[in-house]
Amino acid sequence: MDRLLSRTVDGVLRMSAQRVPDRTAVRYADRSWTYAELDEAVTTAAAVLREAHHGIGLPQYARVAAYGHNSDTYLIAFLACARAGLIHVPVNHHLTGDDLAYVLEQSDSSLVLADPALADRVPAGIPVKALRDAPGSLLDALAEPEPYDTDRDARDLAQLLYTSGTTALPKGAMMTHRAFVHAYASAIEALDLHEDDRPVHALPLYHSAQTHVFLLPYLAVGAENTIVDGPDPAVLFDLIEGGRADSLFAPPTVWIALANHPEFADRDLSALRKAYYGASVMPVPVLERLRARLPGLAFRNCFGQSEIGPLATVLGPDEHEGRMDSCGRPVRHVEARLVDERGADVPDGTPGEIVYRSPQLCEGYWGKPEETKEAFRGGWFHSGDLAVRDAEGYYTIVDRVKDVINSGGVLVPSRQIEDALYTHPAVAEAAVIGLPHERWIEAVTAVVVPRGEVTEAELLAHAREKLAPFKAPKRILFVDELPRNASGKILKRELRDRFADPATA
């Protein structure tokens, strides 16, 4: 483990390539890479990005945005940026229009590595290079190996992870190589990751959990990894039943889809040994149903946020009994406390905000010094999550300080949706909240005080014109007035409590 902590992100791969060069590292579609081949491909891709004779010639520390779906090339591009001394900017491939432009412009990205099908969404003026499936793509360039090396430091930035908070605009968490490798070491230990595991990676690689809690730590231990396009139940069932996958991470929305699939009861899923869930709250009845169907399956709950690598706490398979709603205890490299609004510790059993100290933490937010200062006030990172801790040190999330909706594991900022609704002339006031949903865990819901005549369908259509699909409200609820406190702040907690019961919504 000490060898890992001294590495850069790409050095994690190099370490395994030296130890198990001929073992299969990654499979995707009809391609596979041994550890030695993958390491060589990363070196060649780094040369393509940095050296002028390849037509790019990016300077060190330039930002390179990745705008694509899951693939082996997406992984290679990230590791190549790390090896080349560039700063990788993973972009949600659902983003379009102003949302996409903001991330690219705020990060000052010099290049966008994109899937060809997405390239025409990139704003004019920003250079684009195809990741794959096009002449002259990054994948094509890997056919002719190139040597490359450059000086890097573990304190250098490796990625900007854009994570939305309570405001309309996302923030880029500045993650160093050092932060990531400490997070990988924590994940390997807390999640019991081994080289003989056969993990399948089905969640988007732009999402920090799939990449930094599972794929990179599994590369560090030398496991055989399978990357798939997405969490299609039939594909996952085939991989498990065929003995090609025995480890799976998915948010509750995907586990719910698997449990509700008509083939779930009949397929032979006994090869699945390790199951991980996180990114949003797992409904206890769903977890109980999964455990009843697959009694030999070891479930682990993973909790955290992008700013901390993103793993902060884990609830192990032998810790679920009696605390099914807990997110567990802090991992090795994370120190946590619960504090009140003044920053004072709260006693066990009392809700408080989780604050962290850890080498896994980001350095702050790119280009946002005031937000950085606020987040790290008092020398601790303020997560925005409210939790209670029991006498044995187990944490349970009870609410969020920030008004962010967790829809299917994707954080959706309410302010931006409200701003879009306010552009409709018939909206007097709007408050956006998350309400319980059997599939999405939380459904984006707008509570509106109307001005004149307007229908739900009209407002939904208006919102869809202004927002990316995953941000658009699923429902509009009309009220005469919004609840407020003495200072005039809208009390969203009251709205969530009022409309949580479908009978009142």
N, C-alpha and C positions, 0 to 999 in steps of 0.2 A: 504493500500500500504506500509506503514511503516513496518508492520509485515513481508511482503515479503522481503524487503531489508535487513533484518537481518538474513535471512535464508541461508543455504547451498542449493545446487541444489536439492539434495534428500529431503531436508526439505520442498521444494515447494510441493512435493507430500504428505509428512506427514501432512502439514497444511490442505490440502483438505481432507485427510483421516480422520482427526479429526472432520472436519466440516460437511462433507457429506459422511460418511463411506459406506452407502448402495447404493449410486448412481453408475451407470456404468461409469467407467473411460475410458476403452479401449476395443474395439472390434477388433479382427483380425481373419479372416477366420471363423472357427466354435467355437472360444474361446472368452470369455468375462471376464473382471475383474472388480469388484467393486473397489472403492478407497481403502477400507480396505484390500481387497484381493491383490491388486497391491502393496500396501505398505508392506504387509507381505511377498510377493514374493521377493521384493527388499531386504528386510532384510535377507531372507534365501540365496539369491544369493550372498550377501555380505559375509555371513558366509562361503559359498562354496569357494569363492575366497581367503579369508584370513586365514582360519583355516586349520592347517596341517592335521588334522584327516580326512579331505575330500580329501586329496591327492594333494592339490595345495599349500596352505600356503604362499601366496605372502606377501612380506613385504610392509609396508606402503609406499606410493608414487611410487610403482612400476608401470611401464607403461603396460597397457593392450590394445592390438589392437583389434578392432572389424572389421571383414571382412565378411560381410553378406548382404543379401537383407533385405527389410523391413519385420518386424514381431514384434509381441508383445515381444518376447524374446530379440530382439535387444534393445528395449527400456528398458526392465528390467535390462539387462546387464549394460547399461550406468548408470542408477540410482544406481545399486548395486556398481559399481566402485566408484561413488560419496560417497555413504554411507560407503564404506570400506576404504576410504582414499587412493584410487588408482587413477591413472591418465589415463583416457580413451583416446584412439587414434583411431578415426574413419577413416577407410581406404576405399577409392573408390573401390567398388567391381569389377570395370572394370580393375584395375591395375593387371599386371602380370609381371613375369620376373624381370628385373633389377629395374623397377619402383616400384614394390611391395617390393622387397628386400631393396631398399634404405630407404623407409619410416620405415620399421620394424627395420632396423639396426640403422638409425639415431636417432630414438626415443628410442632405446635400450629396445624394448618391451620384457617383460619377458614371455608373454603368448599371443596367438592369439585365440580369440573366433570367430569361423568361421562356416558358413554354411557347412555341409558335402560336398556339391557339389563343394565347393571352396577350401577345405582343402588341396588338393594335390598340389595346386599352392604355398603354403607357403614353403619358403626355409627350407631345412633340418637343424636341430639343434635348431629350435624355437618350444617350446611346443605348441600344439594345443588342444583346447577343443571345442567340437561341441556345437553350440548354441541350436540346435533343430534337430528333425528328425533323431536321431541316438541314439543307446543305450548309457546310461551314459551321455547324454547331459545335459547342464545347465537347460533346460526346465524340464527334468525328475527329477532333484534334487529338484525342487520346490514342489514336491508332499509331502515332509516331512518337514514342517516348522521348522526353526532353529532361535533362538534368536541371535542377534549380535548388537554390538555398539562399537564405537571407538571415540576418541577425534579428532575433526576436527576444522579447522578455516576457516572463509570465505575468508581469503587471500591465502589458499592452492590452488594449481593447480587442476582443475577439468578435463581439456581436453587439448590435443595438436591438434589444427586444422591445418592441412597441406594445405597451400595455395600457388600456384605457382606464381612466379613473372616473371621478365624479364630473369632470368637466367634459366639454364636447371634443376636445382635442387630445389625442393619445400622446403618451410620453415614451421616449426611447430609453429604456434602462441600459446603462453602459456596463456590459459584462466583460470582465477580463478573463484571460486564460486561467489565471490562478483561481478565480471564483468558480469557473466551470470544473476544473479538475478536483477541487475540494468537494463540489456537489456530486461528481461521479463517484468519488470514494465513499461518500455518505450513502449513495444509492446502492452501490455494490453490497455494502454491509447490511443496510436496513432492509433491502428487498431480496436478499439471499440470491444474488445473481451469480451464475456459474458458467464455466466454459462448455459444459455438456448440456446446457439449456438450448432449446430451439425456439427462440422468440419470433413472433410475427409482429410487424410494425404496420398497423393499419390506420392510425390517426395521422392527420396532416403533419408533415415534418416542419412546417413553419411554426407549429405549436411547440413551445419550449418543453412541455412534458414528454412528448413522444421522442424528441431528439435528445434531450439532456438528462432525462431520468432513465431512459431505456436504451435507445440505440447506441449512443456513445459509451455509456457504461458497459454495455454488452460487447462492444468492440474492444474495450479495455481488457475484458476477461478472456477474449478470444472465442466467443460463441459464434455459431452459424446463424446469421440473421436473414429473415425474409421480409422484404418490403413489398407491400401491396398497394393498389391504387386507393383503396378505402375500405371501411369496415363492412363489406358486403357479407351478410350472414352465410350465404351459400359458399362463398369463397373460403371463409374462415372455417366452416364445418368441414369442407373438403381437405384443407391443410391439416386440421387436427385429426380427422379420421384417417388420413393417409400417413400419419406419423411424421409430418414435416413441421409441425408446430406444437409446442407443449407449454408455451408461456404467452400470455396476452394481457396487454393493458388497454383499457377502454373507459370512457366516461360512463356514468349511469345510463345516459340515453342509448348508448350502444348495447350495454348489457340488457336493457329493457327490450330492445329490438331483437336481440338473440333469444331471450327468454320467451318472447311472444311469437317467434317464428314457428310456422306449422311443423317444421322438421326438428325442432329443438328436442322434443320428447323421444324421437325415434333414432336420431343419429348416434353413432358410437363416439362419444366425446371423452372416453376414459383416458386418452393419452394426454389431455390437458391437465398439467400438474400445478401450474402457478397462474393465479388470476390477480390482476391489479385494477383498482378503480380509483378515480379521483377527478379533479377539474370541477366537480360540482357535488352536491349532496346526494348520496345514494339513498333512495327510499328504503327503509328497513324491510317492508314486506317483499320488495323485489329481491333484496339480498337473501332473505330467508328462503324464497322460492328457488333461487339459484343454488344455494347450499343444500337444499333438500334434493334437488335433481342431480347434483354433482357432489355427493358427500365427501369424496376424497380430494376435492379441489381446495387448495390453500389460497384464501383471499387475503389481500393486503390493501388497506386504505392509504392512499398517498395524498398528502395535503401540502399546499404551499402557494407560491405565486412566482411570476417570472423574475421578479427582482432578487430572489434568493435561490435561483439556479435550476429549477423552481421547487425543489423538495425541502420541506421544513419539518414535517412530522410524518410518522408512519404508525398505523395500527396493524400489528402482526396477526397471522392466522390463529394463533393461540391466545389472542387478547380480545377477541370479538365477544365472547360470552359475557353477557351482562352489560356490555357497553357498545352495542351495535351502531350507535349514532356517534361514537367518538372518532376523532381523526388521529388519535394516538399520542405518542410522545416525541419530542424533538430527536432528530437524527444526530449522528456523532458531531458534526461540525457546526451545529446550530444551538445557540443559547436563546431561550425565550422567556418572556415575562408577560404578565397581564397587568395593565395599568389603567387608572382612571383618567379623566380629562386633564388632570394636573400633572400626570406622569408618575403618580404614586402607586405602589403595588397594591393590588386588591387581594383580599383573602380568598382561599379556596372556596368554590361554590358561588362566587360573586362574579357577574359578567364584567369583563374588562377588555381593552384592546390588546391584541397580541403585538408585542414589539420584539425585535430580533437584534442580536449581534452575531456576526458570522463572517468567516472568510469567503463564504459563498455569496455574499451580498454584492449587488451592483455598486458602482462608484457614484451613482447619482443618475440624473436624467439629462440626456443630451440637449444642450442649449437651453436648459431651464434651471438656472441657479436658484431661483426662489422656491420652486417646487422641491428641489433637492434639499435645500435648507429645512423646509417644513417637514419633509419625510424623515430626515435624520436628526430631528431636534432631540436634544438631551443625550446625544451619542448613541441612540438606538433607532433602528428603522421601524417606523410606524406603519403597520400593515393595512390598517383600515378594517380589520376583521375583529368582531366581538366574539369572545369565547368564555367558557368557564373551565376551570381546572379542578380535578378532584384531588383527594389526599394522596393518591398514588402517582400524581403527575400527568394524568391523561387529560387531554384537551377535547372539548366539544364546542363546535361552532354554533352560536345561537343567533347571530345576525351579522350585518355588515355596517360599518360606520359609513362607508361610501355608498351612495345610491347607484350601485352598478348591478345590472341584471345578469345573472348567470344562465344563459339560454343554451342548453346542450353543451356546456363546457366552454362556451365562448362568452367573454365578458362584453356586455353591451352598455355603453354609457347613456344614461337616461336624458341628460341635458341636450344632446344633439337631436334626439328624437323629438323632444319637446320643442326645440327651436324650429324643426321642420313643420310641426303641427301649427305653431304660432303663425306661420306664413299663410295659413288659410283664413280668409276674412271672417268665417263663422266661428272661430275658436276664440273664446274670451280668456280662458285659462286652461292649462294642461299640466298634468303630472303623470309621469310614466313610471310604472312599477313592474315588478315581476310577480306573477301569480303562479301557484302550483299547477303543473301540467304533467299528465301521465307519460308523455314522450320527452318533452323538452326540459323537464324538471321545473323550469320557470318560463312562462310565456310572457313575452313583451306585451304589456297591456297599458293603454292610455286611458286615463280618467280625465274627462273633458267637461268644462263648463261652457255650454254653447252660447253663441251670440246669434240669435235668429235661428232659422230652420236649417238643419243639416242632418244627414243620415250617417250611420256607421260606415256604409259602403263607400260613401263619398270621401270621408276622411281617410279610410284605409287606402283607397286609390291615390289620394293626394300624397300620403306618406310614402307609398311605394315609388312614386315618381322622384322623391327627394332622397331616398335612403337606399343603401345596399339591402338586398333581400333579407339577410339575417338580422338587420336592425329594425325592419318595419314591424309595427305592432301587429299582433295576431287578433286583438280585439280592441274595440273602443267602448268605454262605459261612460254614460252621461250622468252628471250630478248637477245639483243647483249651486253648490259651493264646495270649495276644498277646505279641509280642516287645517288650521294654522295655530302656532303657538303665540305667545304674547309678543314676540318680536316680529311676527308676520311670516315666519318660515313655514312652508307647507309640511305637514306631518305625514310623510309617506308611510310610516309604520302603521298609522291608523287606517290608511287606505288598504294596505296589505291585509290587515286583520279583518277589515270590513268585508272585503271581496274574496277572501280566501275560500269561503264556502260557496260552491257553484250556485247554490240556491239564492244567494244574495247578489250575485254578479249580474 
